[in-house]
Each structure stands twice: as C-alpha cells, then as structure tokens.
Amino acid sequence: MINTVAKGTRKEKACADELEAKGYLIWRVIRTKWHSLDLFGLFDVCALAPDGSHILFIQTKSNKCDNKTRDAIKALRMPEKVCEKWIWIWKDRKYWIKEFYD
C-alpha cells in the first residue's frame, strides 16, 4: 500500500530542492495532523527568484492533475509579471511536466 501523503511530501521536497539549486528562496507548506497551510488553498511551494524579480507559486502532483485544480489555479487572479502560477506533475520515476498558467 502506498502512503500518498508521504509520496506527496517527497515530490514537494524534490520540487523545492530543484528550485533551491537554481538559487530560489523556498517556502514550503507545513502540514500537521490537524492543520494544513496551503497558499491560497492551492499551492504547495512558493519560490522567490534569486534577483527578487518574481515569485513562483507551484502545485505539485503525481502522475496527473484533475480539472478542478487546474480551473481553480486559472481562476486565481495575481499580479502579472511578478507572480507565476505553475503545476508540476511528476511522472513516476521519470521527469517533471511543468505547466504554466497566466
């Protein structure tokens, strides 16, 4: 049996590690048994660019992303050119599919 929470946490960490290696300052969601603090109820990772020019908001998923999540991210209004909304989908043992939303 797969522990989906642990799997999700590993993917969030992999995403954060990749961005950290590129110089981004990272903030990850902290989850406890009683509380989850997702950004806007949608994003798992927030990353500030090394030069401070933009902020990435990233939702991580494993293998697929449902349309409800995509629609919610598309509908969320953020300042253009400063904030970027992404969905990173991890294909098991292979690679990231990175989707950008305006």
RODO-2510 file (C-alpha; in nm, 4 decimals, decimal comma):
residues 102
     n   res          X          Y          Z
     1     m     0,0000     0,0000     0,0000
     2     i     0,1310     0,3446    -0,0951
     3     n     0,1341     0,6235     0,1609
     4     t     0,0088     0,9065    -0,0609
     5     v     0,0859     1,1792     0,1948
     6     a     0,4495     1,0683     0,2172
     7     k     0,4693     1,0430    -0,1618
     8     g     0,3306     1,3963    -0,1988
     9     t     0,5746     1,5302     0,0595
    10     r     0,8662     1,3717    -0,1285
    11     k     0,7541     1,5373    -0,4540
    12     e     0,7172     1,8751    -0,2835
    13     k     1,0692     1,8376    -0,1454
    14     a     1,2048     1,7369    -0,4883
    15     c     1,0433     2,0464    -0,6401
    16     a     1,1844     2,2696    -0,3653
    17     d     1,5308     2,1134    -0,3982
    18     e     1,5360     2,1733    -0,7741
    19     l     1,4419     2,5390    -0,7309
    20     e     1,6846     2,5858    -0,4414
    21     a     1,9666     2,4539    -0,6613
    22     k     1,8811     2,7338    -0,9074
    23     g     1,9122     2,9938    -0,6302
    24     y     1,5469     3,0441    -0,5403
    25     l     1,4446     3,1151    -0,1812
    26     i     1,1858     2,8489    -0,0895
    27     w     0,8821     2,8356     0,1375
    28     r     0,7042     2,5005     0,1632
    29     v     0,3673     2,4162     0,3085
    30     i     0,3779     2,2912     0,6649
    31     r     0,1285     2,0171     0,7376
    32     t     0,0360     1,8674     1,0705
    33     k    -0,2198     1,6123     1,1740
    34     w    -0,4705     1,8882     1,2496
    35     h    -0,3843     2,1661     1,0059
    36     s    -0,2639     2,2341     0,6532
    37     l    -0,1464     2,5767     0,5419
    38     d    -0,1626     2,5686     0,1623
    39     l    -0,1065     2,9015    -0,0077
    40     f    -0,4493     3,0227    -0,1241
    41     g    -0,5663     2,6652    -0,0653
    42     l    -0,3908     2,5635    -0,3884
    43     f    -0,0120     2,5791    -0,3808
    44     d     0,2469     2,3599    -0,2092
    45     v     0,5667     2,5559    -0,2798
    46     c     0,6415     2,9267    -0,3034
    47     a     0,9756     3,0361    -0,4506
    48     l     1,1291     3,3843    -0,4672
    49     a     1,3657     3,4419    -0,7615
    50     p     1,7340     3,4977    -0,6768
    51     d     1,7129     3,8580    -0,8007
    52     g     1,3718     3,9160    -0,6364
    53     s     1,2057     3,9868    -0,9705
    54     h     0,9242     3,7316    -0,9428
    55     i     0,7572     3,4736    -0,7205
    56     l     0,6592     3,1227    -0,8283
    57     f     0,3539     2,9528    -0,6801
    58     i     0,3675     2,5800    -0,7508
    59     q     0,1170     2,2985    -0,7037
    60     t     0,2877     1,9583    -0,7148
    61     k     0,1050     1,6470    -0,8307
    62     s     0,1931     1,2854    -0,9022
    63     n     0,1103     1,1445    -1,2474
    64     k    -0,1990     1,3555    -1,3209
    65     c    -0,3848     1,6713    -1,2277
    66     d    -0,7622     1,6965    -1,2074
    67     n    -0,9525     1,9664    -1,3942
    68     k    -1,0948     2,1117    -1,0712
    69     t    -0,7422     2,2041    -0,9559
    70     r    -0,6474     2,3430    -1,2975
    71     d    -0,9619     2,5556    -1,3129
    72     a    -0,9078     2,6908    -0,9603
    73     i    -0,5490     2,7904    -1,0445
    74     k    -0,6568     2,9526    -1,3727
    75     a    -0,9308     3,1494    -1,1941
    76     l    -0,6990     3,2865    -0,9237
    77     r    -0,6010     3,6461    -1,0059
    78     m    -0,2436     3,7520    -0,9295
    79     p    -0,0272     4,0471    -1,0346
    80     e     0,1156     3,9845    -1,3811
    81     k     0,4936     3,9732    -1,4360
    82     v     0,5508     3,9398    -1,0611
    83     c     0,3669     3,6177    -0,9735
    84     e     0,3682     3,2978    -1,1761
    85     k     0,1322     3,0034    -1,1224
    86     w     0,2610     2,6555    -1,2049
    87     i     0,1547     2,2934    -1,1785
    88     w     0,4435     2,0468    -1,1665
    89     i     0,3308     1,6903    -1,2380
    90     w     0,5781     1,4136    -1,1544
    91     k     0,5615     1,1141    -1,3854
    92     d     0,6757     0,8253    -1,1656
    93     r     1,0495     0,7613    -1,1811
    94     k     1,0811     0,9728    -1,4946
    95     y     1,0506     1,3510    -1,5109
    96     w     0,8504     1,6649    -1,4315
    97     i     0,5824     1,8035    -1,6607
    98     k     0,5698     2,1758    -1,5864
    99     e     0,2535     2,3670    -1,6773
   100     f     0,2450     2,7482    -1,6594
   101     y    -0,0788     2,9449    -1,6119
   102     d    -0,1270     3,3181    -1,6768
***
